[in-house]
Amino acid sequence: MGYLISWPEKLVKVRAYVPKDLRDTLLETLYEFKEIHLKEVKLEYAGKPSIDLHVKVIEEAKKVIEGFIKALSSKHEVPVNVYVSPSQVLKTIKELTDELKPVVDDLKGMLETLATYKDALNNYEKLYKYLKPIAELMPNLLRDELQYEGRYVIVQTWIIPVRNLDKLLKSGLISKLSIICDAGVSDEEKVMVLGYPSHTRTDVVRFLESIDAKLLSIPEFDGTIKDYVNSLSNKLSELRNLLKGYRVKLDNVINKYLPKVALLKGLV
């Protein structure tokens, strides 16, 4: 397999580069064209600096393209109607790479910010999903009545699969548990606020985890659970609007530079 390193618009000279083990294959192929005059040049003296430059420029361009593609939220097809003469290909690749590098750096930062917002949204959605049913049943519960670790008593909020509820209710541990609240979330899940003696913690946690129950970690909050759930609802609305606006901002940057990235990808 060979690589054309240069291809002038007028085909007067062509520089070809191949690995050593393909040298004879290349020569045999080229000798079939009787009008072609072959001249071998040792790579280390005449070709290597130029080839190294080509490789470096192309590798940098590939990094820019890959970084840009990571920012795309969907597949894009972009027509490229720009002609670049062979003699200007390397120069054009370098110019586009230099222009797009800072854009890709900005996109990377924007994606990290977007990921932070998404993580926060997922966390708020989870809290809202499981605390709202409790607030509807017991609106005046305080945070320490949902999650508390004392010397003698522990209170925790657990998400329990409905399919395994009988295992909990029929277990020997049920006599040690105080069910503060039992609220349905869906046909598949319930959320339960459980209190139990501190010295039984290891046994209780081990059993609950064995039936695929998940502990809900609840952050500190002031006021009642009803107040907190209302504040979560407001935060969710704000965060969704923020995410929507930020995604639009990100897409605007992408759409602005997408044609140039498409051209760069076509050249590389």
C-alpha positions as CSV (number, residue, x, y, z in Angstrom):
1,M,0.0,0.0,0.0
2,G,1.5,3.4,-1.0
3,Y,0.7,7.0,-0.1
4,L,0.8,10.0,-2.5
5,I,2.6,12.7,-0.6
6,S,2.2,15.4,-3.2
7,W,0.0,15.6,-6.3
8,P,0.6,18.8,-8.3
9,E,-2.2,20.1,-10.4
10,K,-0.1,19.4,-13.5
11,L,1.2,15.9,-13.1
12,V,4.8,16.5,-13.7
13,K,6.2,14.9,-10.5
14,V,4.7,12.7,-8.0
15,R,6.3,11.8,-4.7
16,A,5.4,8.3,-3.4
17,Y,6.1,6.9,0.0
18,V,5.8,3.2,0.9
19,P,7.0,1.0,3.7
20,K,10.2,-0.9,2.8
21,D,8.5,-4.2,2.4
22,L,6.3,-2.8,-0.4
23,R,9.2,-1.1,-2.3
24,D,9.4,-3.8,-5.0
25,T,5.6,-4.0,-5.4
26,L,5.5,-0.2,-6.0
27,L,8.3,-0.3,-8.5
28,E,6.8,-3.2,-10.4
29,T,3.5,-1.4,-10.6
30,L,5.1,1.9,-11.7
31,Y,7.3,0.2,-14.3
32,E,4.1,-0.9,-16.1
33,F,3.7,2.8,-17.1
34,K,6.6,3.0,-19.5
35,E,6.6,6.8,-19.9
36,I,7.2,7.2,-16.1
37,H,10.8,7.9,-15.1
38,L,11.5,6.6,-11.6
39,K,13.9,8.1,-9.2
40,E,14.4,6.6,-5.7
41,V,15.2,8.9,-2.9
42,K,16.1,7.8,0.6
43,L,13.5,8.9,3.1
44,E,15.9,10.1,5.8
45,Y,17.6,12.6,3.6
46,A,14.9,14.0,1.3
47,G,11.4,13.0,2.4
48,K,11.2,12.5,6.1
49,P,10.9,16.2,7.3
50,S,8.1,16.8,4.8
51,I,6.4,13.5,5.7
52,D,6.6,14.2,9.4
53,L,5.1,17.6,8.9
54,H,2.2,16.0,6.9
55,V,1.6,13.5,9.7
56,K,1.7,16.0,12.5
57,V,-0.7,18.4,10.7
58,I,-3.2,15.6,9.9
59,E,-3.0,14.1,13.5
60,E,-3.8,17.5,14.9
61,A,-6.7,17.9,12.5
62,K,-8.1,14.5,13.5
63,K,-8.0,15.5,17.2
64,V,-10.0,18.7,16.4
65,I,-12.6,16.7,14.3
66,E,-13.0,14.1,17.1
67,G,-13.4,16.8,19.7
68,F,-16.1,18.5,17.6
69,I,-18.0,15.3,16.9
70,K,-18.3,14.6,20.6
71,A,-20.3,17.8,20.9
72,L,-22.9,16.7,18.4
73,S,-26.2,15.6,19.8
74,S,-27.3,13.9,16.6
75,K,-26.0,12.8,13.2
76,H,-25.3,15.6,10.7
77,E,-24.9,15.5,6.9
78,V,-23.2,18.5,5.6
79,P,-22.6,19.1,1.8
80,V,-19.2,20.4,1.1
81,N,-19.1,22.5,-2.1
82,V,-15.6,24.0,-1.7
83,Y,-12.8,23.1,-4.0
84,V,-9.3,23.0,-2.6
85,S,-6.5,22.5,-5.1
86,P,-4.1,19.7,-4.3
87,S,-1.2,22.1,-3.8
88,Q,-3.3,23.9,-1.1
89,V,-4.6,20.9,0.8
90,L,-2.0,20.8,3.6
91,K,-2.1,24.6,4.1
92,T,-5.9,24.6,4.2
93,I,-5.9,21.7,6.8
94,K,-3.5,23.6,9.0
95,E,-5.5,26.9,8.8
96,L,-8.8,25.2,9.6
97,T,-7.2,23.3,12.5
98,D,-5.7,26.4,14.0
99,E,-9.1,28.2,13.7
100,L,-11.1,25.3,15.1
101,K,-8.9,24.4,18.0
102,P,-10.1,27.1,20.4
103,V,-13.7,26.4,19.3
104,V,-13.3,22.8,20.3
105,D,-11.8,23.8,23.6
106,D,-14.8,26.1,24.3
107,L,-17.2,23.2,23.3
108,K,-15.4,20.9,25.7
109,G,-16.0,23.4,28.5
110,M,-19.6,23.8,27.5
111,L,-20.2,20.1,27.5
112,E,-18.7,19.7,31.0
113,T,-21.1,22.5,32.2
114,L,-24.0,20.8,30.5
115,A,-23.1,17.5,32.1
116,T,-23.0,19.2,35.5
117,Y,-26.5,20.6,34.9
118,K,-27.8,17.2,33.8
119,D,-26.4,15.5,36.9
120,A,-28.1,18.1,39.1
121,L,-31.4,17.7,37.2
122,N,-31.2,13.9,37.6
123,N,-30.6,14.2,41.3
124,Y,-33.5,16.7,41.8
125,E,-35.8,14.5,39.7
126,K,-35.0,11.5,41.8
127,L,-35.6,13.3,45.1
128,Y,-38.9,14.8,43.8
129,K,-40.1,11.4,42.5
130,Y,-39.7,9.6,45.9
131,L,-40.3,12.5,48.3
132,K,-43.5,13.7,46.7
133,P,-45.6,10.6,47.6
134,I,-44.4,10.9,51.3
135,A,-45.3,14.6,51.3
136,E,-48.8,13.8,50.1
137,L,-49.3,11.4,53.0
138,M,-47.4,13.2,55.7
139,P,-46.8,16.8,54.7
140,N,-45.4,18.0,58.0
141,L,-42.5,15.6,58.3
142,L,-39.2,17.2,59.0
143,R,-35.8,16.2,57.6
144,D,-34.7,14.4,60.7
145,E,-37.9,12.3,60.5
146,L,-36.8,11.1,57.1
147,Q,-33.1,10.6,57.7
148,Y,-31.4,10.5,61.1
149,E,-28.6,8.6,62.8
150,G,-28.5,8.7,66.6
151,R,-26.9,6.7,69.3
152,Y,-29.9,4.6,69.8
153,V,-32.2,5.1,66.8
154,I,-31.7,5.3,63.0
155,V,-34.3,6.6,60.6
156,Q,-33.8,6.0,56.8
157,T,-35.8,6.3,53.7
158,W,-35.7,3.2,51.4
159,I,-36.9,2.6,47.9
160,I,-38.4,-1.0,47.8
161,P,-39.4,-3.1,44.8
162,V,-43.1,-4.1,45.2
163,R,-42.2,-7.6,44.0
164,N,-40.1,-8.1,47.1
165,L,-42.3,-6.4,49.6
166,D,-43.6,-9.7,51.0
167,K,-40.1,-10.8,51.8
168,L,-39.8,-7.7,54.0
169,L,-43.1,-8.1,55.7
170,K,-42.6,-11.8,56.4
171,S,-39.0,-11.4,57.5
172,G,-37.8,-11.8,61.1
173,L,-36.6,-8.2,61.0
174,I,-40.0,-6.7,60.6
175,S,-40.6,-6.8,64.4
176,K,-37.5,-4.6,64.8
177,L,-38.7,-2.0,62.3
178,S,-40.9,1.0,62.8
179,I,-42.7,1.9,59.5
180,I,-43.0,5.7,59.8
181,C,-44.4,6.1,56.3
182,D,-45.3,3.7,53.5
183,A,-46.1,5.4,50.1
184,G,-46.6,4.0,46.7
185,V,-44.5,5.5,43.9
186,S,-45.6,3.2,41.0
187,D,-46.7,-0.3,40.4
188,E,-43.1,-1.4,40.7
189,E,-41.8,0.7,43.6
190,K,-42.7,1.9,47.1
191,V,-40.9,4.3,49.3
192,M,-40.8,3.6,53.0
193,V,-39.4,5.6,55.9
194,L,-38.1,3.1,58.4
195,G,-36.9,3.5,62.0
196,Y,-34.9,0.8,63.9
197,P,-32.5,0.4,66.8
198,S,-28.9,1.5,66.0
199,H,-27.4,-1.8,67.1
200,T,-29.4,-3.7,64.4
201,R,-28.1,-1.5,61.6
202,T,-25.9,-4.1,59.9
203,D,-28.6,-6.8,59.9
204,V,-31.3,-4.4,58.6
205,V,-29.1,-2.9,55.8
206,R,-27.9,-6.2,54.7
207,F,-31.4,-7.6,54.5
208,L,-32.8,-4.6,52.7
209,E,-30.0,-4.7,50.1
210,S,-30.6,-8.4,49.6
211,I,-34.2,-7.6,48.4
212,D,-32.9,-4.9,46.0
213,A,-34.0,-2.0,48.2
214,K,-32.1,1.3,47.6
215,L,-31.3,3.8,50.3
216,L,-32.4,7.3,49.4
217,S,-29.9,10.0,50.5
218,I,-31.7,13.2,51.5
219,P,-29.9,16.5,51.7
220,E,-30.4,18.9,54.6
221,F,-33.4,21.2,54.3
222,D,-35.3,23.6,56.4
223,G,-39.1,23.4,57.1
224,T,-41.4,20.5,56.2
225,I,-41.1,17.9,53.5
226,K,-44.1,19.6,51.8
227,D,-42.1,22.9,51.6
228,Y,-39.0,21.0,50.4
229,V,-40.9,19.2,47.6
230,N,-42.4,22.5,46.5
231,S,-38.9,24.0,46.3
232,L,-37.7,21.0,44.3
233,S,-40.5,21.5,41.8
234,N,-39.4,25.1,41.3
235,K,-35.7,24.1,41.0
236,L,-36.7,21.5,38.4
237,S,-38.5,24.1,36.3
238,E,-35.6,26.5,36.5
239,L,-33.0,23.8,35.7
240,R,-34.9,22.5,32.7
241,N,-35.2,26.0,31.2
242,L,-31.5,26.6,31.9
243,L,-30.6,23.3,30.2
244,K,-32.7,24.1,27.2
245,G,-31.2,27.5,26.8
246,Y,-27.6,26.2,27.2
247,R,-28.2,23.4,24.6
248,V,-29.5,26.1,22.2
249,K,-26.3,28.1,22.8
250,L,-24.2,25.0,22.2
251,D,-26.0,24.1,19.0
252,N,-25.6,27.6,17.7
253,V,-21.8,27.3,18.1
254,I,-21.9,23.8,16.4
255,N,-24.0,25.0,13.5
256,K,-21.7,28.0,12.9
257,Y,-18.6,25.9,12.6
258,L,-20.0,22.7,11.2
259,P,-19.4,23.5,7.5
260,K,-15.7,24.1,8.3
261,V,-15.4,20.9,10.3
262,A,-17.0,19.0,7.4
263,L,-14.5,20.5,5.0
264,L,-11.6,19.6,7.3
265,K,-12.9,16.1,7.6
266,G,-13.2,15.8,3.9
267,L,-9.6,17.0,3.4
268,V,-8.2,14.7,6.0
